[in-house]
Amino acid sequence: MPTTLPPESAQQTPTPEERQSVLRTLRRPSWLKTEILGGLVVGLALIPEAIAFSVIAGVDPRVGLFASFTMAVTVAILGGRPAMISAATGAVALVIAPLVASHGTDYFIATVILAGIFQVILALVGVARLMRFIPRQVMVGFVNALAILIFMAQVPELLDVPWLVYPLCLLGLVIVFVLPRFTSIVPAPLVAIVVLTLLVVLFGWNVPNVGDKGQLPESLPTLLVPHVPLTLETLQIIAPYALAMALVGLLESLMTAKLVDDVTDTHSNKTRESWAQGVANIVTGFFGGMGGCAMIGQTMINVRASGARTRISTFCAGVFLLILVVVLGDIVALIPMAALVAIMIFVSWATFDWHSIRPSTLKRMPKSETTVMLVTVIATVWTNNLAIGVILGVLVAMVAFANRVAHFVSVNREIVEADGRGSARYTVDGELFFASSNDLYTMFDYAEDPEHVIIDMHQSHLWDASTIAALDSVTDKYEQYGKHVEIVGLNDASRRMRARLGGQSPS
């Protein structure tokens, strides 16, 4: 995914290796300023998002706000992907909302804690390693779908609103797109928030603001133990929701971590990130929060728009969020939604992989690869569920790969003289598995071949039981014609598998 930086930013930005170190950042005031200001911008942007997600989940806005604070701070300390933002998210809200409606807040909090436990367990059994099986085109589709969803989420904020919202939003877009071309001393999103808020306050314009989204908390979060019976019945109620929340949260977090790896040209510890997400949800649950996972939009604000690279920015985002809503809630409530909409539209534009839809790219790209990307995008946007989109994309990629590999197997026939008799020699070339071995049975001339048939497997490999069965069918067919089949050239692994499945002792 291409990243365009202004010349000044490029000159001032340290190398990825340097930015990964918190200690080096603390020794450099200019780097530290970037991290702190990035955290401030993200903290401001998290407030309306957390309130909106609380509404989706059917809980008090404070539940989402406190969750964003505890998630961000915990992951900042424990997480494996520096600069990634974790907080209350829409994906988790959608999963948990039915349980809140049917069983209430206490069961909801218990589910968040159990989901965190599930995530820790999944991390310990190595679920993060499954990321290697997600094809690049699924990742591209995931990113593009998120960009579309981020943009679509802003559309309601631009409907049935005073006309002043539109010029304010346009001014915000100009600031976030143009200001970085001249200076990066202060993050452009922060400038947009300050400028638009001052204009609205000074001129007394009546436009939607953060305060319209819900009441901000006036006290700090406190420890909370959910009042639910510790019975098997309770576990049966909350476990399905907890498992779904754990899987969706891990998937979105790991995909976002991989995206940040690509943007920053650095690597991160996905296993550590997985269990850190779990611990963060456990902590969040005991503080009465709604749980969450990594947030692609806020992460892109932090990494791309603000240039942050370390845990400092993530920690500051959580701390600033708490200070802003508890101490400066009256001031934060005045921020016009137009400023935050402009920032999120910029994030949507910056997140989308425009290179992937260029005519020149589509012309070079195999149709199967383009199909995988489109399926991921359409499924994600249509269902508003990242997990469904990614899973369908992976399934389509697997089918496309199996179909492509299935045509790489060839069988060549020749008549040879051996020990004074004519023999038919078949040379099998290619990898044999359930897809590529389906047509193996039809590639032999059973009736016309001489009585001795040699099947040479030197250039092939047997991968599964389907292939063994296909090979056995070939030999059985020849036996029906009274002909003898000799299979030669099986490598050790293939020979042992054939012997084991045939009930023989591998020699």
JOPE-V86878 format. One record per helix or strand of 3 or more residues. SS is the DSSP state (H for helix, E for strand). FROM is the first residue (numbers start at 0). TO is the last residue. If there is no record, write none. Layout:
ss & from & to
SS & FROM & TO
SS & FROM & TO
//
This chain:
ss & from & to
H & 6 & 11
H & 15 & 18
H & 21 & 26
H & 28 & 56
H & 60 & 77
H & 89 & 102
H & 104 & 123
H & 126 & 132
H & 135 & 157
H & 163 & 180
H & 187 & 202
H & 209 & 212
H & 231 & 263
H & 269 & 285
H & 295 & 304
H & 310 & 325
H & 328 & 331
H & 336 & 350
H & 353 & 356
H & 358 & 363
H & 366 & 382
H & 385 & 405
E & 409 & 417
E & 420 & 431
H & 439 & 442
E & 451 & 461
H & 464 & 479
E & 483 & 487
H & 491 & 500
//
